[in-house]
Amino acid sequence: MSRHIQIESFGQLSDGRESLLFTLTNSNGQTLKVANYGGIITSLTAADRNGNFPTSCLVTISSNISETLTIWVQ
């Protein structure tokens, strides 16, 4: 069973700290992307009952922490 965790930069907070984005992938190819700032889920993909993946994510927030926080504040 293959599992994978990828860590990448998700931008900088207003105080200069770096936010990280963790991408967790399971053996079925389902993915969850979560930021280390508040545990914000930025993306979630899952297969349908037939094992097919849709062309879009179930959840998509944004591509960096600044955009994410702007969305949450509005």
N, C-alpha and C positions, 0 to 999 in steps of 0.2 A: 504494500500500500504506500503510495507516494504522497507526501505532504510537502508543502513548500511555504516558506515565509520570506518575503522580500521587504527590505527596509530602504526607504528613500526620503530625501528631503521634501517637505511639504510647504516650505517657505519660512519666513521669519515673523515672529510676533512683534507687536509694537515696542516691546522692551528689548528687542534684539535677540531673544532666545530662538533657537531653531525648533520648528515643529517637524515631527517625523510622520511618515505615512507607512503603515504596515499593511502589506498585501498577503493575505492568507489564502492558499489554494489547496483544496483537498484532492484526493485521488480521482474524483469524478469531474474535476475541472471547475467546480464551483469556487467563486472567489468572494472575499470580503475585504474591503479596504477600510481601515480605521486609523484616525489620527490619534497621536498620543496626547493631544490637547483636548481634554474632556471626553475622550473616547468617542469622538464624533465619527459615525459611520458615513463614509463618503461614497461608497459604491458597494453594490451587492448583485452578484449574478448567480442564477440557479437554473438548472435544467427543468424542462417541463416533465410531465409524467411519462413521456416517451423517450426521455433522455436527450432531447434537443434543446440547444441553447437559443434563446431569442436573440434578435439582432441588437437589442438595447438592454441596458441594465434594469434590474428591478428598482434600484435606488441609485441616483446619481446626484451629488451635491455640487461639487466644484473641483477645480484642479489645484487649488492652493488654499492655505489657511486664511489669507486676507479675504478672498472671495467668500469662503465659508462663513467667517465671522460676520461679514457684511450681510449675508443672507439671514443669519440668525438674529441679527440686531433689528432688522426691518420689521 
